[in-house]
Amino acid sequence: MKNFIKNIKKWSIRFILFFFISSILSVLILKWVPVYITPLMIIRVIEQKADGKDAKLSKEWKSLDKISPHLQLAVVCSEDQNFIKHNGFDFDAIQKAIKHNEKSDKKRGASTISQQTAKNVFLWAGRSWIRKGFEVYFTFLIELMWDKERIMEVYLNIVELGDGVYGAEAASQEFFNISANKIDKRQAATLAVVLPSPLRYNAKKPGKYLQKRIDWTLRQMRLWGGKLDYSDTTTNKQKK
């Protein structure tokens, strides 16, 4: 029995060391290497086949300089206005979400772009505390090893924007028949506001609710001066 327990401890330590080393190396490698596939993409393809649909996985990697600055600003204004200044977690937004969720049946999240990137690249879909713990860990790693431009670049290349549609380039082609570097402010705002529920909302046919969100996002973009400054890590530009 003692030998059994000793072996369990030995292999547990080895597994933990392997996890930490492999995860750190993965994050370091992806600082430069494009992300071509994610766990969510694989899960969605499996779901499509299970529902009797044809598998669809539309995506094309584009460097950040080939993605419209309008879209970069739009997702910050819509999803995470403290993206430039926080270190992966927006604690003010978390506190506001907790207070809101205590009073409302309509739950509000507080995940940052960094958290969403970590979750989409490295983890599976779900809401368990275990998955959330891994999300915190990987968010910490990418904030430590990547700069904000790289986080944005990966995010805009792997984020789900429709049924089988991932990333800015695929979405721009799917919904507007143009490349990601050609979309205008309204098109950028349209893509940004479908992010919370890309399988529920359609960027090609936005309803009244989305139109209101688009107009709100456009106002925020104007307040920001129409451009996202990645070097601005001190000024709080939140205009909510």
Backbone as a ProteinNet text record, in pm:
[ID]
protein_1_A
[PRIMARY]
MKNFIKNIKKWSIRFILFFFISSILSVLILKWVPVYITPLMIIRVIEQKADGKDAKLSKEWKSLDKISPHLQLAVVCSEDQNFIKHNGFDFDAIQKAIKHNEKSDKKRGASTISQQTAKNVFLWAGRSWIRKGFEVYFTFLIELMWDKERIMEVYLNIVELGDGVYGAEAASQEFFNISANKIDKRQAATLAVVLPSPLRYNAKKPGKYLQKRIDWTLRQMRLWGGKLDYSDTTTNKQKK
[TERTIARY]
82.4	0	86.3	192	281.7	346.6	387.3	448.4	348.6	222.8	118.4	99.7	88.7	71.7	193.9	310.1	434	437.4	393.1	389.7	288.5	174.1	71.9	127.8	194.8	254.1	359.2	441.4	548.4	490.1	388.9	330.1	247.9	191.2	116.5	210.9	325.5	425.4	474.6	498.9	544	439.1	312.4	203.9	193.4	201.6	192.9	308.5	428.8	545.6	530.1	481.2	459.1	358.1	249.6	147	203.4	274.9	328.4	430.6	518.8	620.7	557.3	465.2	402	314	242.8	156	237.5	345.6	431.6	495.4	541.4	601	497.6	375.4	269.5	240.6	227.2	200.5	317.6	438.8	556.8	563.8	538	541	434.3	314.6	205.1	219.1	325.2	355.7	390.2	439.5	479.9	406.6	364.1	304.1	153.1	96.1	-48.6	-126.7	-244.8	-333.4	-432.4	-419.3	-502.1	-625.2	-622.8	-735.9	-747.8	-870.4	-892.9	-989.6	-993.5	-1088.2	-1233	-1272.4	-1409.8	-1443.4	-1351.4	-1375.7	-1402.1	-1323.1	-1340.3	-1476	-1511.1	-1639.5	-1755.1	-1746.9	-1854.9	-1871.3	-1762.2	-1769.8	-1837.8	-1802.7	-1865.1	-2014.9	-2051.7	-2192.9	-2267.5	-2204.8	-2267	-2295.3	-2196.9	-2213.4	-2319.1	-2321.6	-2420.4	-2562.5	-2576.3	-2707.2	-2742.7	-2656.4	-2682.7	-2650.1	-2574.4	-2536.7	-2400.4	-2373	-2239.4	-2142.9	-2025.1	-1925.8	-1878	-1878.5	-1832.7	-1731.5	-1614.6	-1512.4	-1440.8	-1492.4	-1439	-1351	-1223.1	-1130.7	-1007.8	-945.1	-821.3	-739.5	-619.1	-533.6	-485.8	-497.5	-446.9	-369.2	-255.4	-179.1	-258.8	-228.6	-307.3	-308.4	-199.3	-194.7	-283.5	-339.9	-431.8	-576	-598.7	-733.6	-768.6	-882.8	-922.5	-905.3	-841.8	-833.3	-971.3	-1071.6	-1207.9	-1256.5	-1225.3	-1269.4	-1195.9	-1067.6	-990	-1049.2	-1085.6	-1145	-1286.1	-1361.6	-1501.2	-1512.6	-1426.6	-1437.3	-1397.1	-1304.6	-1267.7	-1383.9	-1443.1	-1555	-1674.7	-1698.2	-1814.3	-1792	-1669.5	-1643.7	-1560.3	-1463.4	-1363.7	-1293.4	-1356.9	-1304.2	-1177.7	-1144.7	-1020.6	-910	-927.4	-833.6	-688.6	-666	-529.9	-463	-538.2	-476.4	-478	-569.8	-573.8	-469.9	-447.5	-350.8	-418.2	-529.9	-600.9	-735.5	-754.4	-878.6	-927.6	-1055.2	-1115.8	-1198.5	-1137.7	-1203	-1322.4	-1317.5	-1433.3	-1553.1	-1528	-1635.3	-1689	-1600.9	-1643	-1736.9	-1701.4	-1785.6	-1921.6	-1921.1	-2047.4	-2134.5	-2070.4	-2145.4	-2207.3	-2132.8	-2184.2	-2307.3	-2298.1	-2410.5	-2531.1	-2504	-2612.8	-2680.1	-2600.6	-2654.8	-2732.2	-2703.3	-2777.5	-2920	-2940.1	-3070.1	-3147.5	-3078.5	-3142.4	-3133.2	-3238.2	-3237.1	-3152	-3132.4	-3049.3	-2904	-2828.4	-2692.8	-2596.7	-2501.1	-2399.8	-2261.9	-2180.8	-2044.9	-1946.6	-1824.1	-1720.7	-1587.7	-1593.2	-1469.3	-1403.2	-1274.4	-1198.7	-1161.9	-1111	-1062.6	-950	-866.7	-757.2	-811.6	-912	-973.3	-1039.1	-1109.5	-1175	-1072.6	-960.6	-854.7	-796.2	-764.8	-710.2	-806.4	-934.1	-1035.7	-1048.6	-1056.6	-1079.1	-958.8	-838.2	-718	-682	-693.6	-636.5	-738.3	-865.6	-958.6	-1083.3	-1163.9	-1289	-1403.3	-1518	-1635.7	-1694.1	-1754.8	-1815.7	-1807.8	-1872	-1878.7	-1838.5	-1765.1	-1726	-1617.6	-1604.8	-1502.6	-1362.6	-1351	-1221.3	-1176.2	-1269	-1234.1	-1202.7	-1277.9	-1253.5	-1115.7	-1075.9	-942.8	-832.8	-848.4	-751.4	-752.2	-870.4	-881.1	-800.2	-810.1	-732.2	-583.2	-542.7	-401.1	-348.8	-422.4	-375.5	-385.4	-482.6	-490.5	-366.3	-327.3	-206.2	-84.7	-75.4	40.2	46.2	-67.3	-60.9	-36.5	-90	-62.6	84.7	145	285.5	377.5	342.1	432.1	398.4	273.3	233.1	209.4	222.9	182	35.4	-21.4	-163.1	-194.2	-101	-122.9	-135	-51.4	-57.3	-186.5	-229.9	-355.8	-471	-471.6	-576.4	-568.4	-448.2	-430	-486.2	-451.2	-501.3	-652.8	-700.2	-844.4	-924.4	-882.5	-957	-940.8	-850.7	-834.8	-905.4	-942.6	-1001.7	-1141.5	-1186.3	-1315.3	-1429	-1531	-1648.3	-1739.5	-1773.3	-1855.5	-1979	-2000.5	-2116.6	-2108.2	-2206.7	-2209.1	-2098	-1991	-1878.8	-1787.7	-1805	-1727.2	-1640.4	-1509	-1415.2	-1315.3	-1299.4	-1200.1	-1251.1	-1179.5	-1221	-1228.3	-1129.5	-1126.4	-1243	-1264.8	-1374.8	-1509.2	-1526.2	-1652.7	-1675.2	-1570.2	-1582.7	-1621.9	-1562.1	-1595.7	-1738.5	-1774.3	-1905.6	-2020.1	-2005.6	-2117.8	-2113.6	-1993.5	-1982.9	-1913.8	-1863.5	-1795	-1673.1	-1603.8	-1481.2	-1379.7	-1254.9	-1150	-1159.7	-1097.8	-1105.6	-1042.4	-949.1	-885.1	-968.5	-1082.4	-1164.2	-1292.3	-1326.3	-1455.5	-1457.6	-1574	-1586.5	-1629.4	-1654.8	-1686.1	-1813.9	-1919.3	-2046	-2034.4	-1967	-1947	-1865.8	-1765	-1683.1	-1768.4	-1850.6	-1937.9	-2037.9	-2083.9	-2178.4	-2115.9	-1994.2	-1925.8	-1900.9	-1866.4	-1834.6	-1955.1	-2074	-2190.6	-2249.5	-2212.2	-2261.4	-2175.8	-2061.5	-1967.8	-2026.7	-2110.7	-2163	-2243.5	-2313	-2396.8	-2390	-2276.6	-2259.1	-2347.4	-2400.7	-2491.2	-2636.8	-2661.7	-2797.8	-2820.4	-2719	-2731	-2664.5	-2713.8	-2661.9	-2612.3	-2482.9	-2425.5	-2477.9	-2526.2	-2578	-2717.5	-2793.7	-2929.6	-2952	-2889.7	-2906.3	-3046.6	-3107.7	-3240.8	-3234.7	-3349	-3357.9	-3261.1	-3253.9	-3164.7	-3020.1	-2976.9	-2839.2	-2814.6	-2914	-2896.9	-2871	-2940.7	-2916.9	-2776.3	-2731.8	-2597	-2490.7	-2519.6	-2427.1	-2412.8	-2526.2	-2522.3	-2448.1	-2471.4	-2401.4	-2250.9	-2211.9	-2069.6	-2005.1	-2076.3	-2023.7	-2001.6	-2092.2	-2073.3	-1949.1	-1930.6	-1811.9	-1684.5	-1687.7	-1571	-1536.3	-1638.7	-1613.5	-1553.2	-1602.1	-1548	-1401.5	-1362.9	-1224	-1134.9	-1194.3	-1116.7	-1099	-1170.6	-1167.9	-1046.7	-960.9	-839.1	-800	-749.9	-702.6	-552	-509.8	-367.6	-312.6	-236.5	-184.3	-77	-22.6	81	21.8	-109.2	-174.1	-216.1	-130.3	-158.3	-188.4	-200.4	-220.3	-352.2	-400.8	-520.7	-645.7	-736.1	-862.3	-957.2	-982.9	-1067.1	-1210.4	-1245	-1376.8	-1483.3	-1579.7	-1680.9	-1822.6	-1832.3	-1964.4	-2040.9
-120.6	0	126.2	124.3	239.1	263.9	155.7	169.4	225	181.3	229.7	380	423.7	567.1	645.4	587.5	653	669.9	567.1	573.7	676.6	682.5	781.6	922.8	949	1081.3	1112.7	1012.6	1032.8	1069.3	992.9	1019.8	1147.9	1182.1	1308.4	1426.9	1418.2	1525.4	1536.8	1421.7	1422.4	1483.8	1448.7	1502.7	1654.2	1701.1	1845.2	1919.6	1864.9	1926.6	1927.8	1815.8	1807.6	1912.2	1927.7	2025.3	2166.3	2203.9	2339.1	2364.9	2271	2289.3	2296.2	2204.2	2199.8	2322	2367.9	2484.6	2611	2625.9	2743.3	2743	2626.7	2615.6	2644.7	2596.8	2619.9	2768.5	2836.5	2980.6	3054.6	3013.2	3077.4	3057.6	2935.8	2907.3	2987.8	2995.3	3065.6	3217.3	3263.2	3406	3446.1	3349.8	3377.4	3292.3	3172.2	3079.7	3103.1	3111.7	3129.2	3014.1	3045.3	2944.2	2903.5	2782.3	2738.6	2659.6	2603	2523.3	2538.1	2533.2	2544.2	2433.1	2402.8	2301.6	2334.3	2464	2501	2468	2491.7	2460.2	2311.7	2228.9	2083.9	2042.7	2099.9	2068.7	2107.7	2225	2270.8	2178.5	2131.6	2039.8	1909.7	1859.6	1737.4	1759.7	1875.8	1907.4	1915.4	1974.2	1983.4	1844.9	1757.2	1621.2	1545.4	1565.3	1498.4	1543.7	1669.4	1723.2	1691.8	1614.5	1576.9	1685.2	1784.7	1893.6	1865.6	1935.9	1930.2	2006.3	1952.1	2018.9	2146.4	2256.5	2384.1	2444.2	2476.3	2542.5	2642.5	2765.1	2870.2	2963.7	2969.3	3058.9	3079.9	3193.8	3225.2	3321.5	3280.2	3362.1	3487.6	3601.3	3727.5	3798.4	3855.8	3932.5	4056.9	4115.1	4226	4346	4368	4482.8	4463.5	4343.6	4317	4301.2	4343.3	4346.5	4491.4	4534.9	4675.2	4729.7	4845	4910.8	4938.6	4955.9	4978.3	4857.6	4737.3	4618.1	4601.9	4633	4624.6	4716.3	4837.9	4932.3	4889.6	4839.9	4803	4693.8	4592.1	4483.5	4530.9	4624.8	4681.3	4762.4	4847.5	4930.2	4845.8	4736.3	4652.8	4549.7	4493.4	4379	4409.5	4501.6	4512.4	4647.3	4750.8	4885.4	4912.2	4824.2	4839.3	4747.1	4692.5	4595.3	4643.8	4767.4	4819.5	4831.8	4866.2	4897.7	4784.5	4685.4	4580.7	4472	4387.3	4278.6	4143.2	4146.9	4023.7	4011.6	4084.9	4076.3	4215.8	4241.6	4371.1	4355.2	4384.8	4359.4	4451.7	4572.5	4661.6	4602.1	4549.2	4487.6	4363	4288.4	4168.6	4205.9	4310.5	4354.3	4403.6	4477	4526.4	4409.6	4307.9	4191.3	4114.5	4101.1	4030.3	4102.3	4235.8	4313.5	4304.4	4310.1	4301.3	4164.3	4059.5	3923.3	3889	3960	3939.3	3992.3	4091.4	4156.7	4119.4	4061	4035.9	3889.7	3842.1	3705.9	3697.2	3811.5	3816.1	3834.9	3727.6	3729.1	3804.9	3871.3	3948.7	3891.8	3873.7	3824.7	3939.1	3906.7	4009.6	3960.5	3866.2	3813.4	3917.6	3933.8	4026.3	3959.1	4037.3	3981.5	3882.7	3912.5	3821.4	3688.1	3691.5	3569.6	3489.1	3557	3488.6	3424	3493	3437.6	3312.7	3320.6	3205.3	3087.7	3114.5	3008.7	2944.3	3026.2	2973.4	2897.5	2941.2	2878.7	2749.6	2750.3	2640.6	2547.2	2588.3	2513.3	2468.5	2390.2	2339.4	2432.2	2414.1	2493	2440.7	2529.5	2488.1	2597.4	2573.5	2675.9	2622.1	2512.5	2454.7	2539.6	2523.2	2596.3	2548.6	2420.8	2368.3	2438.2	2447.6	2515.6	2662.3	2725.9	2866.5	2884.7	2787.9	2795.3	2788.4	2698	2689.5	2817.2	2876.8	3001.8	3113	3121.8	3221.5	3196.9	3071.8	3035.6	3074.1	3036.5	3066	3215.7	3283.9	3429.5	3495.2	3450.9	3502.9	3479.2	3360.4	3327.6	3414.3	3430.4	3507.9	3655.9	3705.9	3845.1	3863.8	3759.6	3765.5	3756.5	3672.3	3641.8	3714.8	3750.1	3818.2	3966.8	4049.2	4188.5	4201	4318.8	4339	4319.7	4358.9	4341.1	4193.7	4109.4	3966.5	3905.7	3947	3897.1	3933.9	4058.6	4102	4025.9	4005.1	3934.6	3792.3	3721.2	3584.7	3585.9	3674.6	3682.9	3702.7	3798.4	3830.1	3725	3631.5	3523.5	3394.6	3379.5	3252.5	3267.2	3389.3	3408.9	3362.6	3302.5	3253.8	3371	3385.1	3497.3	3452.6	3323.6	3269	3117.6	3052.9	2907.3	2856.8	2804.3	2755.8	2864.7	2987.6	3102.8	3154.1	3156.9	3194.9	3298.4	3404	3503.7	3613.8	3724.8	3845.1	3825.8	3758.2	3742.9	3657.9	3543.7	3456.1	3526	3599.1	3668.6	3782	3856.5	3966.2	3913.3	3801.2	3739.9	3683.8	3619.4	3554.3	3654.6	3763.3	3855.2	3980	4021.3	4145.5	4128.6	4009.7	3979.7	4068.9	4103.3	4181.9	4127.4	4168.8	4126	4202.2	4148.3	4206.9	4345.6	4374.7	4506.4	4613.5	4572.1	4665.6	4707.2	4642.2	4671.3	4811.2	4872.9	5008.9	5004.8	5122.6	5131.2	5056.7	5074.3	5008.3	4856.8	4810.4	4666.8	4610.6	4687.2	4645.2	4637.5	4738.3	4739.4	4624.2	4591.6	4480.8	4349.1	4323.3	4199.9	4197.9	4313	4319.3	4285.4	4330.6	4311.3	4171.1	4092	3954	3860.8	3909.2	3822.6	3752.3	3816.9	3744.7	3620.1	3623.4	3509.4	3492.2	3446.7	3438.3	3335	3239.6	3141.1	3186.7	3288.4	3343.1	3461.8	3548.5	3668.3	3649.3	3722.7	3713.8	3851.7	3861.9	3990.6	4039.1	3947	3986.6	4047.6	4006	4056.1	4096.6	4203.6	4246.4	4298.9	4250.7	4297.5	4428	4467.6	4595.6	4602.7	4493.2	4493.5	4513.7	4440.3	4454.4	4592.8	4649.5	4784	4885.3	4869.5	4958.4	4940.1	4814.7	4786.6	4839.8	4829.7	4881.3	5032.2	5102.2	5248.4	5287.9	5215	5242.8	5223.3	5116	5087	5194.1	5240.9	5347	5475.8	5506	5625.5	5609.1	5490.8	5465.3	5480	5431.9	5441.6	5587.8	5671.8	5815.3	5878.8	5840	5893.2	5855.8	5741	5695.6	5763.3	5842.4	5909.7	5827.9	5714.9	5634.8	5546.3	5538.4	5458.4	5398.1	5275.3	5206.5	5224.8	5284.9	5310.5	5205.1	5109.8	5000.8	5047.5	5162.5	5213.4	5284	5311	5384.5	5286.7	5269.7	5176.1	5245.9	5377.6	5451.3	5526.4	5573.5	5654.6	5569.2	5592.1	5520.3	5587.7	5521.2	5579.6	5526.8	5460.4	5400.6	5508.3	5491.9	5595.4	5546.3	5435.1	5381.6	5474.9
0	0	0	79.6	85	-50.4	-117.3	-249.3	-349.8	-337.4	-427.4	-411.8	-286.1	-258.6	-304.8	-285.5	-327.3	-478.8	-552	-698	-746.4	-677	-713.1	-697.5	-588.3	-565.1	-670.6	-703.6	-801.3	-937.9	-981.7	-1112.5	-1111.8	-998.7	-989.2	-1005.4	-939.8	-950.9	-1094.1	-1158.4	-1297.9	-1389.6	-1365.6	-1448.1	-1432.4	-1308.9	-1283.3	-1349.1	-1336.3	-1400.8	-1551.9	-1606.4	-1751.4	-1796.6	-1720	-1755.6	-1757.4	-1652.2	-1644.8	-1756	-1779.6	-1883.6	-2021.1	-2051.4	-2183.8	-2206.9	-2104.1	-2121.3	-2143.2	-2070.1	-2086.8	-2225	-2270.6	-2404.4	-2512.7	-2492.9	-2591.7	-2606.6	-2494.3	-2498.6	-2562.1	-2530.3	-2586.5	-2737.7	-2783.7	-2927.7	-3001.9	-2943.3	-3009.5	-3003.4	-2940.5	-2946.3	-3089.6	-3167.8	-3306.1	-3409.3	-3372.1	-3468.9	-3478.7	-3598.9	-3613	-3551	-3499.4	-3442.4	-3551.7	-3601.3	-3713.2	-3670.5	-3551.4	-3504.8	-3353.4	-3302.2	-3158.4	-3114.7	-2985.2	-2936.4	-2972.6	-2966	-2999	-3143.8	-3234.7	-3375.9	-3395.2	-3328.5	-3338.7	-3280.9	-3165.6	-3101.9	-3192.2	-3254.4	-3342.1	-3464.5	-3520.1	-3634.1	-3592.4	-3475	-3422.9	-3402.7	-3348.8	-3328	-3460.9	-3561.7	-3693.2	-3751.3	-3742.1	-3795.1	-3714.7	-3582.4	-3497.7	-3531.3	-3577.6	-3615.8	-3760.3	-3827.1	-3965.2	-4066.3	-4025.9	-4116.5	-4179.2	-4288.4	-4346.4	-4255.7	-4237.1	-4153.3	-4222.2	-4146.8	-4199.9	-4104.5	-4156.4	-4076.8	-4167.3	-4163	-4249.5	-4168.5	-4202.2	-4133.7	-4220.2	-4201.3	-4272.6	-4186.4	-4152.9	-4066.9	-4139.5	-4072	-4123.7	-4013.3	-4049.1	-3950.4	-3912.5	-3797.5	-3744.8	-3838.5	-3910.2	-4001.4	-4124.6	-4140.6	-4251.8	-4203.2	-4079.4	-4023.5	-3994.1	-4039.1	-4026.6	-3884.4	-3870.3	-3738.6	-3680.2	-3767.9	-3720	-3638.4	-3685	-3614.1	-3481.5	-3481.9	-3357.9	-3251.2	-3291.9	-3197.8	-3159.9	-3256.1	-3231	-3125.4	-3131.4	-3034	-2894.7	-2886.9	-2757.1	-2700.7	-2783.2	-2738	-2697	-2768.3	-2742.6	-2632.8	-2627.2	-2540.8	-2416.5	-2428.4	-2320.6	-2328.4	-2275.3	-2291.7	-2210.6	-2119.8	-2044.2	-2095.8	-2214.2	-2269.1	-2267.2	-2307.9	-2318.4	-2182.1	-2078.9	-1949.7	-1847.5	-1862.6	-1760	-1788.1	-1690.4	-1702.1	-1724.5	-1792.1	-1823.6	-1756.2	-1644.6	-1568.3	-1534.6	-1562	-1532.3	-1404.4	-1289.9	-1162.2	-1138.2	-1193.1	-1181.7	-1255.1	-1375.2	-1453.4	-1383.8	-1318.7	-1245.7	-1131.6	-1056.5	-945	-994.3	-1106	-1162.6	-1209.2	-1270.3	-1317.8	-1201.7	-1092.9	-974.6	-919.2	-905.5	-853.3	-946.7	-1078.6	-1176.8	-1169.6	-1162.4	-1163.6	-1037.3	-928.3	-803.9	-815.3	-901.7	-912.4	-1038.4	-1137.7	-1267.3	-1307.5	-1375.5	-1429.2	-1555.2	-1620.4	-1740.2	-1697.8	-1702.9	-1650.8	-1742	-1679.3	-1750.7	-1718.7	-1822.3	-1803.1	-1790.2	-1753	-1738.5	-1793.5	-1886.5	-1944	-2033.1	-2018.1	-2101.8	-2233.5	-2327.3	-2453.6	-2427.1	-2329.5	-2294	-2243.7	-2158.3	-2107	-2218.8	-2307.8	-2418.9	-2511.2	-2531.1	-2614.7	-2551.2	-2422.3	-2350.7	-2355.6	-2333.2	-2332.6	-2470.4	-2573.3	-2708	-2762.8	-2729.6	-2785	-2711.9	-2580.5	-2502	-2435.2	-2427.3	-2344.1	-2418.8	-2351.1	-2402.5	-2361.5	-2425.7	-2389.7	-2259.4	-2182.3	-2056.7	-1952.7	-1838.1	-1733.7	-1596.9	-1593.8	-1465.8	-1399.3	-1266.6	-1192.8	-1232.6	-1269.9	-1312.1	-1439.8	-1537.4	-1662.3	-1637.8	-1546.5	-1515	-1452.6	-1370.5	-1310.3	-1414.9	-1511.5	-1620.5	-1704	-1721.1	-1796.6	-1729.9	-1598.7	-1523.6	-1544.5	-1536	-1551.3	-1690.1	-1795.5	-1931.3	-1963	-1904.6	-1921.9	-1864	-1745.1	-1682.7	-1772.3	-1832.2	-1916.3	-2042.2	-2111.2	-2235.8	-2207.8	-2097.2	-2061.6	-2024.9	-1969.9	-1931.3	-2052.9	-2150	-2261.3	-2391.2	-2412	-2535.1	-2506.4	-2609.2	-2594.2	-2636.4	-2618.3	-2647.8	-2795.9	-2882.9	-3026	-3061.2	-2999.6	-3028.4	-2974.9	-2857.4	-2803.7	-2896.2	-2943	-3034.7	-3166.8	-3217.1	-3343.2	-3335.9	-3228.5	-3212.4	-3193.7	-3110.3	-3083.4	-3211.9	-3293.2	-3414.6	-3523.6	-3504.2	-3602	-3563.8	-3436.2	-3394.2	-3334.1	-3309	-3244.2	-3335.4	-3275.7	-3349.3	-3383.5	-3512.7	-3557.6	-3634.9	-3640.5	-3709.2	-3708.6	-3767	-3771.4	-3863.2	-3804.2	-3882.6	-3934.1	-3885	-3931.8	-3817.3	-3839.9	-3734.7	-3786	-3709.9	-3742.7	-3833.1	-3831.8	-3902.3	-4053.4	-4111.3	-4256.2	-4305.7	-4244	-4285.7	-4268.5	-4157.3	-4132.7	-4231.9	-4262.7	-4359.8	-4497.3	-4535.9	-4664	-4662.1	-4550.7	-4538.8	-4540.6	-4466.6	-4446.8	-4535.1	-4579.7	-4656.3	-4791.9	-4819.2	-4945.9	-4970.5	-4862.7	-4873.8	-4774.1	-4788.7	-4697	-4565.1	-4463.1	-4329.8	-4322.6	-4410.8	-4408.2	-4479	-4539.3	-4616.7	-4544.9	-4434.9	-4373.1	-4311.3	-4317.9	-4265.2	-4118.1	-4061.2	-3918.4	-3882.3	-3961.7	-3929.6	-3943.4	-4045.2	-4060.6	-3943.5	-3901.5	-3787.7	-3661.5	-3638.9	-3521.7	-3527.3	-3646.2	-3663.3	-3621.2	-3665.8	-3625.6	-3475	-3420.2	-3277.2	-3190.5	-3229.3	-3142.2	-3150.9	-3251	-3256.3	-3170.5	-3121.7	-3049.3	-2926.9	-2847.5	-2731.3	-2768.4	-2883.3	-2924.9	-3076.6	-3129.9	-3275.2	-3343.7	-3270.1	-3330.4	-3323.2	-3243.4	-3229.3	-3321.4	-3332.1	-3413.5	-3549.2	-3648.1	-3783.9	-3827.8	-3855.4	-3894.4	-4029	-4109.3	-4240.6	-4229	-4126.4	-4108.8	-3961.8	-3918.6	-3778.7	-3751.1	-3642.8	-3604.7	-3528.4	-3468.4	-3399.3	-3280.7	-3205.4	-3089.4	-3132	-3234.9	-3282.6	-3339.8	-3407	-3462.8	-3350.9	-3239.9	-3126	-3071.6	-3061.8	-3013.9	-3111.8	-3239.6	-3341.5	-3326.6	-3314	-3299.6	-3172.3	-3061.7	-2936.9	-2954	-3020.5	-3042.5	-3128.9	-3230.1	-3315.8	-3236.5	-3144	-3060.1	-2972.4	-2917	-2836.2	-2918.8	-3042	-3130	-3157.6	-3174	-3195.9	-3071.4	-2953.6	-2829	-2809.5	-2863.7	-2854.6	-2959.6	-3046	-3148.5	-3274.4	-3282.8	-3405.2	-3421.7	-3319.1	-3332.9	-3198.6	-3203.7	-3084.2	-3072.6	-2960.1	-2938	-2842.1	-2895.3	-2812.9	-2714.2	-2737.3	-2646.6	-2526	-2530.1	-2421.9	-2312.8	-2213.2	-2104.8	-1972.8	-1975.4	-1850	-1844	-1957.3	-1957.2	-1960.5	-1872.1	-1871.8	-1968.3	-2081.8	-2185	-2179.9	-2074.5	-2071.3	-2072.4	-2163.3	-2181.4	-2150.2	-2081.1	-2054.8	-1960.2
[MASK]
++++++++++++++++++++++++++++++++++++++++++++++++++++++++++++++++++++++++++++++++++++++++++++++++++++++++++++++++++++++++++++++++++++++++++++++++++++++++++++++++++++++++++++++++++++++++++++++++++++++++++++++++++++++++++++++++++++++++++++++++

